[in-house]
Amino acid sequence: MASENSSLPQLVFTAGETAALLKVTEKTVYRLVARKKLYAVKSLRHLRIPRASLEKFLANEGGGQ
């Protein structure tokens, strides 16, 4: 989500961006969503993962373990 105004925080991430942040594959992101371990919103045919959902996931399950 490149923007001219970089002072705005990124509120949602694509599956690819989420995969890069978590250092996993996109397929793993889709699996986490399917298993309801990571909340996502479907926008047309694309997943969007809210920042709050990603932060909650990291705090509960992925926090450096």
VENDANOR-V209050 format. One record per residue. N is the residue number from 0. RES is the residue in three letters. PHI is phi as a letter, one per 20 degrees, with the letter a starting at -180 (NA if undefined). NEAR is the number of other C-alpha atoms within 8 Angstrom. Layout:
N & RES & PHI & NEAR
N & RES & PHI & NEAR
This chain:
0 & MET & NA & 4
1 & ALA & f & 4
2 & SER & b & 5
3 & GLU & f & 4
4 & ASN & e & 5
5 & SER & f & 7
6 & SER & f & 4
7 & LEU & e & 5
8 & PRO & f & 5
9 & GLN & f & 7
10 & LEU & e & 7
11 & VAL & c & 8
12 & PHE & c & 13
13 & THR & f & 10
14 & ALA & f & 12
15 & GLY & f & 9
16 & GLU & f & 8
17 & THR & f & 13
18 & ALA & g & 13
19 & ALA & f & 9
20 & LEU & f & 7
21 & LEU & e & 6
22 & LYS & l & 6
23 & VAL & c & 9
24 & THR & e & 9
25 & GLU & f & 10
26 & LYS & g & 6
27 & THR & f & 9
28 & VAL & f & 13
29 & TYR & f & 9
30 & ARG & f & 8
31 & LEU & f & 10
32 & VAL & f & 11
33 & ALA & f & 7
34 & ARG & e & 7
35 & LYS & m & 7
36 & LYS & e & 8
37 & LEU & c & 12
38 & TYR & e & 10
39 & ALA & b & 10
40 & VAL & d & 8
41 & LYS & e & 8
42 & SER & d & 7
43 & LEU & l & 4
44 & ARG & d & 5
45 & HIS & d & 7
46 & LEU & e & 10
47 & ARG & c & 12
48 & ILE & d & 15
49 & PRO & f & 12
50 & ARG & g & 10
51 & ALA & f & 7
52 & SER & f & 11
53 & LEU & f & 12
54 & GLU & f & 8
55 & LYS & f & 8
56 & PHE & g & 11
57 & LEU & f & 9
58 & ALA & f & 8
59 & ASN & e & 7
60 & GLU & c & 7
61 & GLY & d & 8
62 & GLY & f & 7
63 & GLY & m & 3
64 & GLN & e & 4
